[in-house]
Amino acid sequence: MRLILAVSLLLAAAPAGESKSALDQCKTRCSVMYSACLKRTTTKKGRTQCKAERSYCKGGCVAR
């Protein structure tokens, strides 16, 4: 479910005519997922988990 949400958010976040590097796309995807996570959480613990997921996601973004 999260993968489907991530893919749909990624497609909605990036304009079709704009070409970005893989690193920029990865960081954008992480930011979009973080924003969505913050919108659906209601507790401090949930926000902390969103922050941890964003950190983990950005750590996986590597320039190739």
N, C-alpha and C positions, 0 to 999 in steps of 0.2 A: 504494500500500500504506500509506504513512504517513497519507494522508488518511482512509482507512478506519479505521485505528487511532486517529487523533485524534478522529474522530466518535464511535466507540464509547466511548472513554474519557470524552469530554465528556458523553455521555448517561448514563454510569454515575456520573459525579462529581456531577451536579446532581440533587437530589431533585425529583420531579415537582410537588409542591405549593409549592415555594419560588420566588418571582419575584425575579430578579436583574436588575440593569441590564446593558446590553450590555458596558460596560467591565468589570464584575465577571466576567461570563461569559468574556470574552476572557482576562483575567488567570488565571482558574481553568483554562482550557484550556491556557495556557502552562505553568502549574505542573504540571498532570497530565502533559503531554508531557515536561517536564523530568524528573519522577520516573521515568517509564517509560524514558527515555533513560539515566538513571543506573543503572537496574537491569540493563539489557542490555549496558552497556559494561564493559570489564575493564581498560582502560589509562588512564593519565593524559591522553594525547592525546584519548581518547574523551570523558573527563569535561570537558575544556576545550571540545571541540566542543559538548557538551550545553549548557554555560554560554553559549556564543556564540549558539546557536540560541534559548535562552530570552531572551537580551537582545534579539535581533532580533524575536522574537515579541512581547515586551512593548512594543517600540518601535512596533509596528503597532497596538497597542490605543489607540484614540483615542476620547475622549468625544465623542459626537455630539449 
